[in-house]
Amino acid sequence: MYQLRTVRSRILLGTCLSLAAALPTSAFASDIIGTVTDATDTRALQSTELRLVEIGRVVEAGRDGSFRFVDVPAGTYTLEARYVGAEPRTQEVVVPETGSVTANVVLGTDGSILVVGQVANLASSLSRQRAADGVESVLTRDGIGQFPDQNVAESLRRLPGVNILNDQGEGRFISVRGLDPELNAASINGARIPAPESDVRSVALDVVAAELIESIEVKKSLTPDMDADTIGASIEINTTSAFDRKKDLLSVKLEGSYNNYADALTPKGSLDFSTRVTDNFGIAGGISYYQRKFETDNIEATDWDEQDGNAFAREIQYRDYDVERKRLGGSLNLDWRASDSTKLYARGIYSQFSDQEYRGDVTFIMSGDPRATTETSADFSSADGRIEVRRRMKDRFEKQKIMSLTVGGETETGPWKLTYSGAYSKSTEKEDGSVDPTRFRARFSGTGANAVGLNFDYSDIRRPLFDVTGNTTLFNNPASYAFNELELTDLSDSQDREWTARADLAREFALADGSFTLQGGIKSRWRAKSYDFDALVYDGFDGSYTLADVLGGGQTYRIQDLGPLPGKTAPSDFYFSNTGKFELNPDDTTINSAASDYAIDEDVLAGYMLGRYDSSTVRVVGGIRFERTYNDIRAFTTNEDTLAVTPNRSTRSYTDWLPSLTVRFEPTQDLVLRLAGYKNLVRPKLSNLAPRILVNQADEAEFGNPNLKPYRAWNIDASAEWYFGNNSALTAGVFWKSIDDFVVEITDNTPGEILGVPYRKATTFTNGETAKVKGVELSFAQRFTFLPSPLDGLLINANYTYTDAKGTVYAGDDLTDPRGIPLPASSKHTFNVALGYEKGPISLRAAGTYRDKYLDELGGGADEDRYVDQHFQLDLSAKFRVTKDIRLFAEWVNVTDAPYFAYQNFEGAKRILQYEKYSWTAKFGVSASF
């Protein structure tokens, strides 16, 4: 069947292109070629709209500013160029009967700001948004540099409908229109980027340095020539090309970063360049390094219960994090105009992210009921039930890498255009030698003088505090805490690789009013993802080993005094000096390692056909895409009771046909209307597909589901964009999605059997019912040039998104009873506001970003669901131009000291699951361009 469908697709493509070649064209026609640049001849102005007024033909300037009208009948024409932020330009072009004519266009004036700063970013972003086929938001190099953002993820949150999910106070995963980051796809220079982590499909973009990026396009609606593996958005990252600008560039940036909690000043530096070695060959690239030290104060609670109507937690943990992160990235791009008709390129990027984390924590586990409770307190005593106290230190070093290499080009011959590329991308995450963690334990169960008590104060729902009563000397004595367990991560190796080959062929036909293009293509992707985990578990020591042997010199935890904790490196040093005395638990070592490993191949063969009609007022893009997916899935079944480890394997394939239609209508030159309808899909997380099966001694099973179906969605997008002034625009849009088979994690209390292993309870993944997503997206951008000086330097960029995303699942104790839920990671309200001022040598910006609460994890019932609370963050930045090429800057990140708070709605109120605080970071430095 697969071979038959492939042959059919090739026959269809060949037949359509043969028919296209037979259509009539003008007997006397020529081409108009040229480039668009700013008046200072510094930068190519990508997405400039060029129109031949007399015949309604429209083209868009490429990233190097080049444009081409094909098969233009001989005659005299008016060429009009429009770019947001510049006055329209018209010029006369005389087309001969044969050959081609060059018509270069210059926009703006020497004093206009089209190539640097906040205004340049606004002009470039709005121009590319305006010229796009579908709904799209763009962030350019200048925009990335205007905000105090620490990585690509944080830069993207400034765009309409985009927000981020944080990790340790730093942006990590991208949410578009309030949807789960797993519903997005990311690419660099046209190549899909696999995920470094073992358990996600979405890419954590904090690995990529913002300084290496030329532009980021967030495409929210799809056309047939685009990969269909996204329901949220396709995030397309582009690095610098030597032909992006007309002049050579050398830019240097030096920066110091200070975190208030860590009280440490760390360096950051970057260098990037662009040069044309000849008129037809150029090199561009850069390198970036960033070291950041920060601290986090954390509280986590679980196992909430109630007594006399008063809620209390049976387990509370207080964590003190000290983290050092380093990013090293580099990019190199080669561009070659091999001939008048052919452009070739090679683009490579490498990013490395390392994370050294020390986490000291104390955990309280209360087995007995509290002696007394109120609405805001719970009092426990060891006389009523054992109180277990664990004191641990985690010493983990993790390194992530992302690299991508893309080679390709395009050839234009008359009305024909052929584009082609091949790419290899690889992402990894690795640990080897992390002591994660070392645990010391004391169990207090005494009475009388030996009794230990704990009183928890829940007055602050985010930050419960504890107070120790009774025998506090025994409680705070490090010798009371004996070694209990150590887990050494001998190897945690996640590998994700993808190879890609692609070719597209297009034929343009000149019409009496506008043009029609017939285009087809084929693309093949081969992906291999694997995870190898080996952990040595030690639960005994030959001799005496207590917390007193590795006691730390102090703590930086600010919420309250935690008592004695291990030193940061002391437990690791002790282990490596006394390895022979630690007693290995071979059963736990075998189970933990085998239960995590998997390897999955995912091959995707895709093809498409589309037709494109383009005139001065109407653009229609319609067609169909097919994608065939093949999976080869390997993992292990592990029985904790018998210690049996059995390999298992499954394969599967499925094919999707995905139609789409996009209409862009421009009734006047300042108004753009769009309507798009299309079908797309998101494949399940590979880690969820992996048939990793673990059945513990209590006959409780955890397993992946290789039969998971992909998310499949029908989508409608509609928008209206009003470009009403100089760098000013008002946009309103609505979107609707119907998503079948969204994936959720469930717990099934019905006994069963998996691959011959019986269980009484199982946690796994399953497809939900149909989910409905609908929402509104609004954005507003304006320069206040009409105000009197000096207020004419003000500008604003604001956006708001409302998302209503609901689904139905069968979960909890009764899997026959459905319940409605918001889709995981979907926020109902998100908004961003950036107030800027740019005039003369001064550039100021205040940026606020807000994200509503969202469902993070599904529990057994509504009162066990995990939610992440709303988040608002304010960032400030200031720049001062000392000379034409040198700028001083200062930035203040997280001015509002916004915390992270996750909770569950238990007994009618928010109950803490996790609370983190990070404080603010200040950055300052100098940048220079030559």
Secondary structure, 3 states (H helix, E strand, C coil): CHHHHHHHHHHHHHHHHHHHHHCCCCCCEEEEEEEEEECCCCEECCCCEEEECCCCEEEECCCCCEEEEEEEECEEEEEEEECCCCCCEEEEEEECCCCEEECCEEECCCCCCCCCHHHHHHHHHHHHHHHCCCCEEEEEHHHHHHCCCCCHHHHHCCCCCEEEEEECCEEEEEEECCCCHHHCEEEECCEECCCCCCCCCCCCHHHCCHHHEEEEEEECCCCCCCCCCCCCCEEEEEECCHHHECCCEEEEEEEEEEECCCCEEEEEEEEEEEEEEECCEEEEEEEEEEEEEEEEEEEEEEEEEEECCEEEEEEEEEEEEEEEEEEEEEEEEEEEECCCCEEEEEEEEEEEEEEEEEEEEEEEEECCCCCEEECCEEEEECCCCCEEEEEEEEEEEEEEEEEEEEEEEEEEECCEEEEEEEEEEEEEEEECCEEEEEEEEEEECCCHHHCEEEEEECCCCCCCEEEEEECHHHHCCHHHCEEEEEEEEEEEEEEEEEEEEEEEEEEEEECCCCEEEEEEEEEEEEEEEEEEEEEEEEEEECCCCEHHHHECCCCCCCCCCCCCCECCCHHHHHHHHCHHHEEECHHHHHHHHHCCCEEEEEEEEEEEEEEEEECCCEEEEEEEEEEEEEEEEEEEEEECCCCEEEEEEEEEEEEEEEEEEEEEEEEECCEEEEEEEEEEEECCCHHHHCCCEEECCCCEEEECCCCCCCEEEEEEEEEEEEEEECCEEEEEEEEEEEEECCEEEEEECCCEEECCEEECEEEEEEECCCEEEEEEEEEEEEECCCCCCCHHHEEEEEEEEEEEEEEEEECCCCCCCEEEEECCCCCCEEEEEEEEEEECCEEEEEEEEEECCEEEECCCCHHHCEEECCEEEEEEEEEEECCCCEEEEEEEECCCCCCEEEEEEECCEEEEEEEEECCCEEEEEEEEEC
